[in-house]
Amino acid sequence: LSSGVAFTRGDVDNVSLLWSLLQEVDCVYHLAARVSVPQSILYPREDARVNVGGTVSLMEAMRDTGVGRVILTSSGAVYGRQPRQPVREDDPPHPDSPYAVSKWAAEQYVSTIGELWGLETVALRIFNAYGPGQALPVSHAPVVPRFLWAALTGGSLVVYGDGRQTRDYVYVDDVVAALVAAATTTGLNRQAINIGYGQETSITELIAQVEGATGQRANIIHHAEKSGGVPRLAADISRARALLGFRPRTNLADGLRLTLARDSRFAR
């Protein structure tokens, strides 16, 4: 971290700690969350405590300390299965996991409380973000670092379903640019805004890109009995372009190469 950043470890549900941290703050980026879909299915109560209860605690602390604006990092997962792609912000959400439900609920709490208490609120629905430093837990690791690690170490890439399901992969630098714009742009109050690259990529295509970036042939195992999630999901980023001036600059091929170059775990 740079010298201008102070780090405090704590629980987002700890209101007294939040009071101490929010003194003389103008805007809060709310990124605290449990983010694993499989873990949310196993432990939905803990998911709700952090993602919903922690959000409400933060809003209370903001009110009490006079913070006027919050940028909530929501998720493209709130959309679930949709009849058309790419999805737009006015498409009705169909969350299909406790994690997705918690993000949708957090959006509603933030918007409703913001309206009641006169706080500015913006929700960024971030799709499949990836990049250097992304967590690589032993179980339920995100797909991009998991595939990169498996390709580099000779491990197996497990593909659930038929591999044709699509997602929208957005590089971390583009996500950060959107976050900065959301805090510094006027006229965004109560908006929900998709943040993605704006392109569908299938799991099969992702594997081909991983092979190209690593120079390694992947050992692919298909697990047809387990679902790969919703069949298609990609972001319509027209609103982000119009309101934030958002222009994602890093395509998937470049993003994978940058991840390999900037993350010491992948050094060869």
Helices and strands as residue ranges (DSSP letters): H 15-21, E 27-30, H 37-42, H 44-48, I 49-53, H 54-65, E 69-75, G 76-79, H 98-117, E 120-126, E 128-130, H 143-153, E 156-160, E 166-167, E 169-171, H 172-184, E 191-195, E 201-202, H 203-214, E 219-223, H 238-244, H 252-262, G 264-266
